[in-house]
Amino acid sequence: MLTKRSFSLSGHRTSVALEPAFWAALADIAQHRNMPVAALVGEIDSSRAVTQPLASALRVFALQNRA
């Protein structure tokens, strides 16, 4: 089951649907970096390839940066 969250990225609102385990991993990473999840999502968004969907970029980031 996917959980959808909305963010304001580069001045526009967008929604991303991920599995709860990925949201939990991103929350853990953000907490470890002492930043809000929204800020982490913004960083990932700004560094992803134009052709890479945001949801995919978030999943890959969570896997590559898990504790």
C-alpha positions in Angstrom: 0.0 0.0 0.0 1.3 3.4 -0.9 1.2 6.5 1.3 1.0 9.8 -0.5 2.6 13.0 0.9 2.7 16.5 -0.6 5.6 18.9 -0.7 6.4 22.3 -2.1 9.4 21.8 -4.4 11.0 24.6 -6.5 7.9 26.8 -5.8 5.2 24.3 -6.8 3.3 21.6 -4.9 3.8 18.0 -5.8 2.7 14.7 -4.3 4.7 11.6 -4.0 3.4 8.1 -3.2 5.8 5.6 -1.5 5.6 2.5 0.6 5.6 3.3 4.3 8.9 1.6 4.8 10.5 4.1 2.4 8.9 7.0 4.2 10.3 5.6 7.5 13.8 5.2 6.1 13.7 8.8 4.8 12.5 10.1 8.1 15.3 8.2 9.9 17.9 9.7 7.5 16.4 13.2 7.9 16.5 12.8 11.7 20.1 11.7 11.6 20.9 14.8 9.5 18.9 17.0 11.8 16.6 18.2 9.1 12.9 17.9 8.2 11.9 15.2 5.7 10.6 18.0 3.4 14.1 19.5 3.3 15.6 16.1 2.5 13.1 15.5 -0.3 14.0 18.9 -1.6 17.7 18.1 -1.7 17.0 14.8 -3.4 14.7 16.5 -5.9 17.3 19.1 -6.8 20.0 16.5 -7.4 18.1 13.9 -9.4 18.4 13.5 -13.2 15.6 15.2 -15.1 14.5 11.8 -16.5 14.3 10.1 -13.1 10.9 10.2 -11.4 11.0 11.7 -7.9 9.5 8.6 -6.3 12.3 6.5 -7.8 15.0 9.0 -6.7 13.6 8.8 -3.2 13.6 5.0 -3.1 17.1 4.8 -4.4 18.4 7.4 -2.0 16.7 5.6 0.9 18.3 2.3 -0.1 21.8 3.9 -0.6 21.7 5.8 2.7 20.1 3.3 5.0 21.8 2.8 8.4 
